[in-house]
Amino acid sequence: MRLNHDCIREVLMCIEEHTGIRTSCVFMDAGPEGSAIAEALGTPLEIPEYQIPLIEKFGNDQLLYHVQYCIEAKLAKGNPTGDRILIADLTPAGHELLAKIRDPERWPKVKKGVAAVRDYSIAALGSVAEGVTSAAISALSFGQM
């Protein structure tokens, strides 16, 4: 599956919003496989409210792929088991990347920059975002210090 930077960004923002020192978040497999696992375990499949808009926007499989990707890329601390992926928190690298790509006004510029350099990796995403931020800082007029 091809990486979707919008999905990664929204997954990171969701994890940040729904985890805390004593709170984890969970992403449920809302597809037929998840339903079958839940039924076999005798537990109802309860999709968390925060996951529904992400499923509507990206689809179940793409969402779960990118949640799993965030774990494997060491952007999030998580544990996939059966029909769910339990996320404890973002890693320091996840917080750092999110800080670079969070701003909704800069995000389109970052995506455009990544497309222009034709490098769709997470490393390139972070580098382009850093460049966009540096350019914004340079454009500020600080006056005399």
Secondary structure, DSSP 4 states (H G I P E B T S, - for coil): ----HHHHHHHHHHHHHH-BTTB-EEEE--SHHHHHHHHHHT------GGGHHHHHHH-HHHHHHHHHHHHHTTSEEEEEETTEEEEEEE-HHHHHHHHHH--TTTHHHHHHHHHHHT--SHHHHHHHHHHHHHHHHHH------
